[in-house]
């Protein structure tokens, strides 16, 4: 196997890349963790489980349907 020749970069290449990276948008608000999502929708989930579930919430817990 032939050795790969190392690629060299100029100072201009590095500065250009750094400038491009600085202009990238901040994606932090769009990357939510599971706990963040659950915190935002937990009230809706509980409301739906009480109002629209086929059995009342207490019955589901007794049947082992919900943990």
C-alpha beads as a LAMMPS data file, in Angstrom:
LAMMPS data file: protein, C-alpha beads

67 atoms
66 bonds

1 atom types
1 bond types

-500.0 500.0 xlo xhi
-500.0 500.0 ylo yhi
-500.0 500.0 zlo zhi

Masses

1 110.0

Atoms # bond

1 1 1 0.000 0.000 0.000
2 1 1 1.314 3.406 -0.917
3 1 1 1.685 5.989 1.805
4 1 1 -0.779 8.817 1.626
5 1 1 0.797 12.159 1.246
6 1 1 -0.214 14.451 4.136
7 1 1 -2.427 17.326 3.145
8 1 1 -1.287 20.755 4.204
9 1 1 -3.528 23.724 4.825
10 1 1 -2.695 27.377 4.561
11 1 1 -3.380 29.937 7.242
12 1 1 -5.958 31.415 4.873
13 1 1 -7.762 28.041 4.660
14 1 1 -7.945 27.808 8.443
15 1 1 -9.204 31.385 8.830
16 1 1 -11.797 30.862 6.111
17 1 1 -13.055 27.699 7.782
18 1 1 -13.179 29.433 11.174
19 1 1 -15.267 32.266 9.693
20 1 1 -17.665 29.815 8.061
21 1 1 -18.069 27.919 11.331
22 1 1 -18.782 31.154 13.238
23 1 1 -21.691 31.860 10.885
24 1 1 -23.390 28.504 11.504
25 1 1 -26.736 28.811 13.317
26 1 1 -27.116 27.800 16.950
27 1 1 -29.096 24.556 16.950
28 1 1 -29.259 24.204 20.726
29 1 1 -32.950 25.239 21.035
30 1 1 -33.979 22.707 18.378
31 1 1 -32.182 19.780 20.001
32 1 1 -34.373 18.845 22.944
33 1 1 -33.712 15.960 25.277
34 1 1 -36.385 13.475 26.298
35 1 1 -36.849 15.127 29.707
36 1 1 -37.287 18.554 28.087
37 1 1 -39.993 17.218 25.779
38 1 1 -41.789 15.398 28.591
39 1 1 -41.722 18.513 30.763
40 1 1 -43.422 20.482 27.992
41 1 1 -46.123 17.926 27.142
42 1 1 -46.696 16.107 30.443
43 1 1 -49.849 18.105 31.284
44 1 1 -51.335 17.295 27.882
45 1 1 -50.469 13.601 28.252
46 1 1 -52.093 13.436 31.688
47 1 1 -55.153 15.314 30.469
48 1 1 -55.589 12.964 27.520
49 1 1 -55.136 9.892 29.694
50 1 1 -57.899 11.125 32.010
51 1 1 -60.334 12.441 29.401
52 1 1 -59.900 10.243 26.350
53 1 1 -58.656 6.918 27.676
54 1 1 -61.023 3.950 27.251
55 1 1 -60.872 3.336 31.017
56 1 1 -60.362 5.810 33.850
57 1 1 -56.726 6.329 34.866
58 1 1 -57.216 4.540 38.198
59 1 1 -58.563 1.449 36.421
60 1 1 -55.595 1.388 34.022
61 1 1 -53.151 1.538 36.921
62 1 1 -54.936 -1.338 38.679
63 1 1 -54.833 -3.426 35.487
64 1 1 -51.118 -2.771 35.039
65 1 1 -51.762 -0.706 31.906
66 1 1 -49.707 2.235 33.102
67 1 1 -46.556 2.228 35.180

Bonds

1 1 1 2
2 1 2 3
3 1 3 4
4 1 4 5
5 1 5 6
6 1 6 7
7 1 7 8
8 1 8 9
9 1 9 10
10 1 10 11
11 1 11 12
12 1 12 13
13 1 13 14
14 1 14 15
15 1 15 16
16 1 16 17
17 1 17 18
18 1 18 19
19 1 19 20
20 1 20 21
21 1 21 22
22 1 22 23
23 1 23 24
24 1 24 25
25 1 25 26
26 1 26 27
27 1 27 28
28 1 28 29
29 1 29 30
30 1 30 31
31 1 31 32
32 1 32 33
33 1 33 34
34 1 34 35
35 1 35 36
36 1 36 37
37 1 37 38
38 1 38 39
39 1 39 40
40 1 40 41
41 1 41 42
42 1 42 43
43 1 43 44
44 1 44 45
45 1 45 46
46 1 46 47
47 1 47 48
48 1 48 49
49 1 49 50
50 1 50 51
51 1 51 52
52 1 52 53
53 1 53 54
54 1 54 55
55 1 55 56
56 1 56 57
57 1 57 58
58 1 58 59
59 1 59 60
60 1 60 61
61 1 61 62
62 1 62 63
63 1 63 64
64 1 64 65
65 1 65 66
66 1 66 67
